[in-house]
């Protein structure tokens, strides 16, 4: 099982102060993801059903702690939960 992070994306169209972030997901048990998030100081209330959003500085820490850097496509294809299942179904020939 691996904790995965995709590249930082800029969401300039959103009405938020912070426009740059990435996603952190897991290809196994969500408890592993929650433990990893806790080591980064991210409260469980920030869990979005199948992932956490990370700021650029949290992404750096996640990678330093062992998160695997993958493309957004790979993250979607490997992530646990319904979103990953949908991505895998779309990817099947």
C-alpha angles and dihedrals in degrees: 000000000000138000107229133202126188126208122286111269127197115228098191094163094064122097094231130116091231113056102169123075146124137212130257117202140155133233092214138023118004090220088068089053092049092050091049091048090050091055087056090051094249113145117232089239086075091064109116100203096275107013148020124235114233131201116225092262093049090049089055090052092046091054091046088053092052109273112153116241111226138160118267089251092054091046090054093047094049103035122110120242138045096308091056091046091053091049091050092049090051090049094053113104 
